[in-house]
Amino acid sequence: MKITTKFIFSAVIVLGLIISLVSGSAFLVNRTEASLAASRQKTQKTIDRVNQLEIYLRDQVIALKDFLLLGRDPLEMEKYHQAMSKFLITLDELELLMPEQNADISVIRNRHKFLRHLASGLTDTPSSLGEMQQDVRSINSFRKDIDLYLDYLVKDAENQGVIINQNYRQSQAKYLMIYWGTIGAIMLISWGQFKLIVMPVIQGITKLEQGAKMIGTGNLTYRLNLKTGDELQALANQFDLMGEQLADLYFSLEKKVRDRTAELSATNQHLQREIRDRYHAQVELQETLKKLQKTQAQLVQTEKMSGLGQMVAGVAHEINNPVSFIYSNIAPASEYITDLFGLLELYQQEYPEPTPAIQQEIEAIDLEFMLTDLPKLLNSMKVGAERISEIVKSLRTFSRLHEAEFKSISLHTNLDSTLMILKNRLKAQGNRPEIKVIKDYGELPEVECYAGQLNQVFMNLLNNAIDAFDPRYVKPINVQAKNNLPGTPGTFSQTLRLTESPEIRIHSWAIDSKYIGISIADNGCGMNEEIRQKIFDPFFTTKPVGQGTGLGLSTSYEIIVEKHGGELKCVSTPGQGTEFVIKIPIQRKHALRIVA
C-alpha cells in the first residue's frame, strides 16, 4: 500500500472522529447556553418589573401625601390613580413571570387594597392636623409593608440568577471535559499513525541518509537494497541509479554549486539590508503613532476641560442671581418677623385671655414652638445661602479652565476653589473615614501663569491623593522591613494597609525671589519605586480598566514643566504616603525652559 493511501485513510478516520465529537459537544453547549440565556432574560425582566412596582408605589405615596399637604388638590388624586393603575398592571405581569411566588404577590395585592381603601376614604374637605398626620403615617406604613415583600421578590429573582450562573459554569465544565476527551482521542490516533505509518517511513529515510553519507564520502558503489513495497523502495532504486550517474556529474555539479552559493550569498546580503531598513522604518512609524495618540488624547482632554470651564462659569452665573435675591431678602424678612413677634407679644399682654377660637388655633399651630423655631429656620436659610455663595465663588475661580491668557493670580485662591469643588469626595464614604485637609499656606506673591491649566494640575493631584485612600484602587502592599529587635537580626515581611486617619497636607512657600513651591502630600500606602518611575508616562495607570485614562499626571507634568518652565517631582515610600512637589517661577522670565 502506498504511503499516501495510508495517510489519507488514517486522516479520514481522525477527521470523522473530530467532526463527530466537536459537532456533538457544540450542539450540547449551544442548547445549554440558549436555555441559560432565556432564564437570564426572564430573571432580568422580573427584576425590572419589581423595580417598576417600587417606582409606581412611590408615585402613589407621593401623590397621596401631596393631596393631603396641598389642600386636597384634585390633580394630585389624579396622579395617584394613574400610578395605581400602572402598579396593578405591572403586578399582573409580575404574577405571570413568577407563578411560584403567587402567595407573596397575593400578600402585596392585599396590602395595596388597604392603601386603596385609605385613598378612597380621603375627602375633598381638609382635615385637622392630627388626622392629616395619622393619614401620612398610615400611608408610610403601607408603603414599608409593600416594599418589604417587593425586596423579598427581588432577592428571590437574584437567587435564581445565581443558580443560573452555577448551571452555566457546570455546562462549561462539561464542555471542557468533552474538549479534553476529544484531544486525548486525537492524540491516541495520532500515536497509532506514527507507529504504523510514520515510523517505517523514518526507518527508510534513515537508510537513505546512511546511503547519502556513504556516497558523500566518495563510495559511489554503495547500494541500499531497500524492500518496503512503497514509494521508498522506488526512491531507493532511483538512489542507486543516481550513484551510478553521480560520478559523471560530480565535477560539473561542484562548479554549479559554487556559482549558486555565490549568488545566494549576494541575495542574502541584499535581503538583510532590506530587513534592517524596514525595521528602522517600522520603529519610526511606531514612535510617530505614539506621538499622534498622545497628542490626540491631550487635545481631547484640553477640549473637555475647556468645555467644563465654560459650563461651570455659566452655572455659577445662573445660580448667583437667585441666591443673591434670596440672601438679600433674608435680613428684611427677619426684621419683619421680629416686628410681628413683638406685635403678637403686645396683643398677648393687652388681651391675656383670648377667645376660645383663638386659643384653639394657637394650640393647633403650636404657637410656642413656632416662635422658637422660626428664627432658627431663618438662620439656617442664611447659612445655606452663604454656603451656596461660597460654592459659586469657588466655581467662578475654577471656571478659569477655559482661559488661555497668561496672567497673575493668587494660587491660594485657586487651591481653595479646587478643594471646594472636591469637598464632597473628601467626606466619609463607605468604609473610608473623612479625609482631613491640613492647609499650611505661606506668604506667596501673585504668580504669572495659565490659571486654567494650573487649576487642572491641582484637580489631578488632589484627585490622585483622594484615590490613594479608596479601597477600590489601592491594594495591600507587602514589603520587607528591617528587624531592629535585639537578638533577632534580619528582615521580616510586613503588610501595609490603608490608614484609619487619612490626611492630605497642602504646603506652600516662597523658595526665593524667583520661585515658589507647592507640596500636596497624603499619608496613604504610597507606591514602590517601579511604579513611581512610570507615573508621568502617558496612558500609564494602576486603576482598573475604565476607571482611569493614564493622562492626568502626564498632562500635569507637561503643564508645569513645558508650559510654565517649572518642576514637578514625586516622592513616595511604601507605608509612608506620597508627596508631589511643584516648583514654578513667579514671573515667566524666570522659567527654567519653555516648550512652544
ZAMARGU-4260 file (C-alpha; in steps of 0.2 Angstrom, whole numbers, plus 5000, padded with zeros to 4 digits):
<rodrens>
0) 5000/5000/5000 | 5006/5017/4996 | 5011/5030/5009 | 4999/5042/5003 | 4985/5030/5004
5) 4990/5025/5022 | 4990/5044/5027 | 4973/5048/5018 | 4964/5033/5026 | 4970/5037/5044
10) 4967/5056/5041 | 4949/5052/5036 | 4946/5042/5052 | 4954/5056/5063 | 4943/5069/5054
15) 4927/5059/5056 | 4931/5057/5074 | 4934/5076/5077 | 4919/5081/5067 | 4908/5070/5077
20) 4915/5074/5094 | 4915/5093/5090 | 4898/5094/5082 | 4890/5084/5097 | 4899/5095/5110
25) 4894/5111/5101 | 4876/5106/5100 | 4875/5102/5118 | 4884/5118/5123 | 4873/5129/5111
30) 4857/5121/5118 | 4863/5124/5136 | 4868/5142/5133 | 4851/5145/5124 | 4842/5139/5139
35) 4853/5149/5151 | 4850/5165/5141 | 4831/5163/5141 | 4832/5160/5160 | 4843/5176/5162
40) 4831/5186/5152 | 4816/5180/5162 | 4826/5184/5178 | 4831/5202/5172 | 4813/5205/5166
45) 4807/5200/5183 | 4819/5212/5192 | 4814/5226/5180 | 4795/5223/5184 | 4799/5224/5203
50) 4809/5240/5201 | 4794/5247/5191 | 4782/5242/5205 | 4793/5251/5218 | 4793/5267/5207
55) 4774/5266/5205 | 4772/5263/5223 | 4782/5278/5227 | 4772/5289/5215 | 4756/5284/5223
60) 4763/5288/5241 | 4770/5305/5235 | 4753/5309/5226 | 4743/5305/5242 | 4755/5315/5253
65) 4754/5330/5241 | 4735/5328/5241 | 4735/5329/5260 | 4748/5343/5261 | 4742/5354/5246
70) 4724/5356/5252 | 4716/5342/5243 | 4722/5346/5226 | 4712/5335/5213 | 4727/5335/5202
75) 4737/5325/5215 | 4722/5312/5217 | 4723/5310/5198 | 4741/5307/5198 | 4738/5294/5212
80) 4725/5285/5201 | 4737/5285/5186 | 4751/5277/5197 | 4739/5265/5205 | 4733/5259/5188
85) 4751/5256/5182 | 4755/5247/5198 | 4741/5235/5196 | 4745/5231/5178 | 4764/5229/5182
90) 4759/5217/5196 | 4749/5206/5184 | 4764/5205/5173 | 4775/5200/5188 | 4762/5187/5193
95) 4764/5179/5176 | 4783/5179/5177 | 4784/5172/5195 | 4770/5159/5196 | 4779/5151/5210
100) 4778/5167/5221 | 4759/5169/5220 | 4757/5169/5238 | 4769/5184/5241 | 4761/5193/5226
105) 4744/5190/5234 | 4750/5197/5250 | 4756/5213/5240 | 4739/5214/5232 | 4730/5213/5250
110) 4742/5227/5257 | 4739/5238/5241 | 4720/5236/5244 | 4722/5244/5261 | 4731/5258/5253
115) 4717/5260/5240 | 4704/5259/5254 | 4714/5273/5263 | 4715/5284/5247 | 4696/5281/5244
120) 4692/5287/5261 | 4701/5304/5259 | 4688/5318/5256 | 4690/5334/5247 | 4687/5343/5264
125) 4703/5347/5273 | 4705/5338/5289 | 4713/5343/5305 | 4732/5342/5308 | 4731/5327/5319
130) 4720/5317/5306 | 4732/5323/5292 | 4747/5316/5302 | 4738/5300/5306 | 4734/5298/5287
135) 4753/5301/5282 | 4759/5288/5295 | 4746/5275/5288 | 4752/5279/5270 | 4770/5277/5276
140) 4766/5261/5285 | 4758/5253/5270 | 4772/5258/5259 | 4785/5250/5270 | 4775/5234/5271
145) 4773/5233/5252 | 4792/5237/5250 | 4797/5223/5262 | 4788/5210/5250 | 4795/5218/5235
150) 4813/5217/5242 | 4809/5199/5245 | 4804/5196/5227 | 4820/5205/5221 | 4831/5194/5232
155) 4822/5178/5226 | 4825/5184/5207 | 4843/5187/5211 | 4845/5170/5219 | 4838/5162/5203
160) 4851/5172/5193 | 4864/5164/5205 | 4858/5147/5201 | 4858/5151/5183 | 4876/5156/5183
165) 4880/5140/5193 | 4872/5130/5179 | 4881/5139/5166 | 4898/5135/5175 | 4893/5117/5176
170) 4889/5117/5157 | 4906/5125/5154 | 4915/5111/5164 | 4906/5098/5154 | 4911/5106/5138
175) 4929/5106/5144 | 4928/5088/5148 | 4922/5084/5131 | 4936/5095/5124 | 4950/5087/5133
180) 4942/5070/5129 | 4942/5074/5111 | 4961/5080/5112 | 4965/5063/5120 | 4957/5053/5107
185) 4966/5063/5093 | 4982/5061/5102 | 4979/5042/5103 | 4975/5040/5085 | 4990/5051/5080
190) 5001/5040/5090 | 4994/5025/5080 | 4998/5034/5064 | 5016/5037/5070 | 5019/5019/5075
195) 5011/5011/5060 | 5015/5023/5046 | 5027/5037/5051 | 5040/5025/5059 | 5043/5014/5044
200) 5045/5029/5034 | 5058/5036/5046 | 5067/5020/5046 | 5068/5020/5027 | 5073/5038/5027
205) 5087/5034/5039 | 5094/5021/5027 | 5093/5034/5013 | 5103/5046/5024 | 5116/5032/5028
210) 5117/5029/5009 | 5119/5048/5006 | 5133/5049/5019 | 5142/5034/5011 | 5141/5042/4994
215) 5146/5058/5001 | 5162/5050/5007 | 5166/5045/4990 | 5160/5027/4990 | 5150/5028/4974
220) 5147/5009/4973 | 5137/5008/4989 | 5119/5001/4986 | 5103/5002/4998 | 5094/4987/4993
225) 5078/4993/5002 | 5062/4982/5001 | 5047/4991/5008 | 5035/4989/4994 | 5030/5008/4993
230) 5037/5024/4987 | 5053/5022/4997 | 5058/5007/4988 | 5056/5016/4972 | 5066/5031/4979
235) 5080/5019/4984 | 5081/5012/4967 | 5082/5029/4960 | 5095/5032/4973 | 5106/5018/4967
240) 5104/5024/4949 | 5109/5041/4955 | 5125/5033/4962 | 5130/5027/4945 | 5127/5043/4937
245) 5134/5054/4951 | 5152/5051/4946 | 5149/5058/4929 | 5140/5073/4936 | 5151/5076/4951
250) 5163/5089/4944 | 5150/5099/4934 | 5139/5099/4949 | 5153/5105/4960 | 5155/5120/4949
255) 5136/5124/4948 | 5136/5123/4967 | 5150/5136/4969 | 5141/5148/4957 | 5124/5146/4966
260) 5132/5148/4983 | 5139/5165/4977 | 5123/5170/4970 | 5113/5166/4986 | 5126/5175/4997
265) 5123/5191/4987 | 5105/5189/4988 | 5106/5186/5007 | 5116/5201/5010 | 5103/5211/5000
270) 5089/5204/5010 | 5097/5208/5026 | 5099/5226/5021 | 5081/5227/5016 | 5076/5220/5033
275) 5086/5232/5043 | 5079/5247/5033 | 5061/5240/5036 | 5064/5238/5054 | 5070/5256/5056
280) 5055/5262/5046 | 5044/5252/5057 | 5052/5259/5073 | 5050/5277/5067 | 5032/5273/5062
285) 5028/5267/5080 | 5036/5282/5088 | 5026/5293/5076 | 5010/5284/5081 | 5013/5285/5099
290) 5016/5304/5097 | 5000/5306/5087 | 4990/5296/5101 | 4997/5306/5115 | 4993/5322/5105
295) 4975/5316/5101 | 4972/5312/5119 | 4979/5328/5125 | 4968/5338/5113 | 4953/5328/5119
300) 4957/5332/5137 | 4960/5350/5134 | 4944/5352/5125 | 4935/5343/5139 | 4942/5354/5152
305) 4939/5370/5142 | 4920/5365/5140 | 4920/5361/5158 | 4926/5378/5162 | 4913/5387/5151
310) 4899/5376/5159 | 4905/5379/5177 | 4906/5398/5173 | 4888/5398/5166 | 4881/5388/5180
315) 4889/5399/5193 | 4882/5414/5184 | 4864/5407/5184 | 4865/5401/5202 | 4872/5418/5209
320) 4857/5428/5204 | 4843/5419/5213 | 4855/5416/5228 | 4859/5434/5229 | 4840/5438/5229
325) 4837/5425/5242 | 4851/5431/5253 | 4847/5449/5252 | 4829/5446/5257 | 4833/5436/5272
330) 4838/5451/5283 | 4822/5461/5280 | 4812/5445/5282 | 4820/5443/5299 | 4816/5461/5304
335) 4798/5459/5298 | 4795/5443/5308 | 4804/5451/5323 | 4791/5465/5322 | 4777/5453/5320
340) 4783/5443/5335 | 4783/5460/5345 | 4766/5464/5340 | 4760/5447/5344 | 4768/5448/5361
345) 4759/5466/5364 | 4742/5458/5359 | 4745/5444/5372 | 4749/5457/5385 | 4734/5468/5381
350) 4722/5453/5379 | 4729/5440/5391 | 4713/5430/5390 | 4710/5425/5371 | 4693/5419/5365
355) 4690/5400/5363 | 4693/5401/5344 | 4709/5410/5346 | 4715/5398/5359 | 4710/5383/5349
360) 4720/5390/5334 | 4735/5393/5345 | 4736/5375/5351 | 4733/5369/5333 | 4748/5378/5325
365) 4758/5376/5341 | 4762/5394/5343 | 4775/5392/5356 | 4786/5380/5346 | 4783/5392/5330
370) 4790/5407/5340 | 4806/5397/5344 | 4808/5388/5328 | 4805/5401/5315 | 4821/5411/5319
375) 4831/5395/5318 | 4824/5392/5301 | 4828/5409/5295 | 4846/5407/5302 | 4848/5390/5293
380) 4842/5398/5277 | 4855/5412/5279 | 4869/5399/5282 | 4863/5389/5267 | 4863/5405/5256
385) 4881/5409/5262 | 4886/5391/5259 | 4879/5392/5241 | 4888/5409/5239 | 4905/5401/5243
390) 4902/5387/5231 | 4898/5400/5217 | 4913/5409/5221 | 4924/5393/5220 | 4915/5389/5204
395) 4919/5406/5196 | 4938/5403/5201 | 4938/5386/5195 | 4930/5391/5178 | 4946/5399/5173
400) 4949/5382/5165 | 4944/5389/5148 | 4955/5404/5150 | 4971/5404/5139 | 4979/5420/5143
405) 4995/5422/5154 | 4991/5432/5169 | 4995/5435/5188 | 4984/5426/5200 | 4984/5420/5219
410) 4987/5402/5219 | 4979/5400/5237 | 4963/5406/5229 | 4964/5393/5215 | 4969/5379/5228
415) 4954/5384/5239 | 4942/5384/5224 | 4948/5366/5219 | 4946/5360/5237 | 4928/5367/5237
420) 4924/5358/5221 | 4931/5341/5229 | 4923/5344/5246 | 4910/5330/5243 | 4924/5317/5239
425) 4933/5322/5255 | 4918/5316/5266 | 4917/5299/5273 | 4911/5286/5260 | 4908/5268/5264
430) 4922/5260/5274 | 4933/5275/5272 | 4933/5289/5285 | 4933/5308/5281 | 4949/5314/5274
435) 4956/5328/5284 | 4964/5343/5274 | 4978/5352/5283 | 4982/5369/5274 | 4999/5376/5278
440) 5000/5391/5267 | 5015/5403/5267 | 5016/5421/5261 | 5016/5420/5242 | 5016/5434/5229
445) 5004/5433/5214 | 5011/5421/5200 | 5011/5424/5182 | 5003/5408/5174 | 4990/5400/5164
450) 4976/5400/5178 | 4965/5387/5170 | 4980/5375/5167 | 4986/5376/5185 | 4968/5373/5191
455) 4969/5357/5180 | 4985/5352/5189 | 4978/5355/5206 | 4962/5345/5202 | 4973/5330/5195
460) 4985/5329/5210 | 4971/5331/5223 | 4960/5318/5215 | 4975/5306/5215 | 4978/5310/5233
465) 4960/5306/5237 | 4961/5290/5227 | 4975/5284/5237 | 4963/5281/5251 | 4950/5272/5240
470) 4950/5253/5243 | 4944/5250/5225 | 4960/5257/5218 | 4973/5253/5232 | 4978/5235/5237
475) 4988/5230/5252 | 5007/5231/5249 | 5020/5218/5255 | 5037/5224/5259 | 5052/5218/5268
480) 5056/5228/5283 | 5072/5228/5294 | 5070/5219/5311 | 5078/5230/5325 | 5074/5219/5340
485) 5089/5213/5349 | 5095/5196/5346 | 5084/5194/5330 | 5093/5202/5316 | 5087/5201/5298
490) 5071/5206/5289 | 5053/5202/5291 | 5038/5203/5279 | 5026/5217/5283 | 5008/5221/5275
495) 5004/5239/5273 | 4986/5244/5273 | 4976/5260/5272 | 4977/5272/5286 | 4962/5274/5298
500) 4965/5293/5299 | 4968/5299/5281 | 4975/5316/5279 | 4980/5327/5264 | 4993/5341/5268
505) 4995/5356/5257 | 5010/5367/5260 | 5016/5382/5250 | 5031/5393/5252 | 5042/5405/5243
510) 5058/5396/5238 | 5067/5413/5234 | 5063/5429/5225 | 5061/5420/5208 | 5052/5403/5213
515) 5038/5397/5224 | 5034/5379/5229 | 5018/5369/5232 | 5018/5352/5241 | 5002/5341/5240
520) 5006/5325/5252 | 4995/5311/5258 | 4998/5298/5271 | 4991/5283/5261 | 5000/5267/5257
525) 5012/5275/5245 | 5020/5266/5230 | 5035/5257/5226 | 5050/5263/5215 | 5045/5253/5200
530) 5028/5262/5199 | 5034/5279/5204 | 5046/5279/5189 | 5031/5277/5177 | 5018/5288/5184
535) 5022/5303/5172 | 5021/5291/5157 | 5006/5294/5145 | 4992/5281/5147 | 5001/5273/5162
540) 4988/5269/5176 | 4986/5257/5191 | 4967/5259/5191 | 4956/5245/5184 | 4951/5246/5165
545) 4938/5260/5163 | 4942/5269/5179 | 4957/5279/5173 | 4965/5286/5157 | 4983/5287/5162
550) 4983/5305/5156 | 4981/5315/5172 | 4999/5315/5179 | 5007/5316/5162 | 4996/5331/5157
555) 5001/5339/5174 | 5019/5336/5171 | 5018/5344/5154 | 5008/5359/5161 | 5021/5363/5175
560) 5037/5358/5165 | 5034/5363/5147 | 5021/5376/5149 | 5027/5385/5164 | 5046/5381/5164
565) 5044/5373/5182 | 5047/5356/5190 | 5036/5343/5196 | 5043/5329/5207 | 5035/5314/5216
570) 5042/5307/5232 | 5034/5291/5239 | 5038/5277/5251 | 5028/5261/5254 | 5019/5264/5271
575) 5023/5282/5272 | 5012/5290/5259 | 5016/5300/5243 | 5021/5319/5240 | 5020/5329/5224
580) 5031/5344/5224 | 5028/5359/5212 | 5041/5372/5208 | 5036/5386/5196 | 5043/5403/5193
585) 5034/5419/5200 | 5037/5428/5183 | 5038/5420/5166 | 5056/5427/5163 | 5062/5416/5177
590) 5056/5400/5169 | 5069/5386/5168 | 5063/5381/5150 | 5048/5384/5139 | 5042/5372/5126
595) 5032/5381/5112
</rodrens>
